[in-house]
Amino acid sequence: MDQAMFLTKHYAVPVAWRRITTDYHNRLNKPAQQLYKEFVEWTKEEYLRA
């Protein structure tokens, strides 16, 4: 399953999150990578808990 589609379907995607993903894909800067990892971990936990 495409993770981006999964996240978009199951969660409201705020502007800040889109900005983080843009930074992640465009510059691959470390803060954005860290936030991305944390967000992915959080969504996995939330999904498993649901």
N, C-alpha and C positions, 0 to 999 in steps of 0.2 A: 504493500500500500504506500502511495506517495504521502510522505509525512506532511508536506505543506498543505496538501488537500485535506488531510485528516484534521490538522490544526484549524484550518479555515472553516471546515464544516462544523466542528464540535465546540469551537470557542469563538467568542467575539474577538476580533483582531484589532486592537487599538492602534492609533496612529504611531505611537511610540514604538510598538513592536515592529511595525512595518519599517520604521526608520532604522531600527536595530538590524533587521535583516538586510536592508539596503547597504548599511555600513559593512555588514559581514560579507556580503557578496562582492561589493565594490573594492573594499580596501583590505579586507581580512585583518582588520586591526584587533589587537588582543582584547581590549575591553568588550568589544562586540562579540567576539568568540566566546568569552567567559559568560556573558549574559545569555547568549544563545544556548550554551550547554546547560546553564542553570534553568532556563525556561523549558528546554526539552525534558530535563529530569523532572521538573515540577509537573509538567503536563502528563508525563508517564505515571507519576504517583497519583495525580488526580484521577486519571482514567482508570487505573487499577482499583482505586478506592470507590469509584462510582458504582 
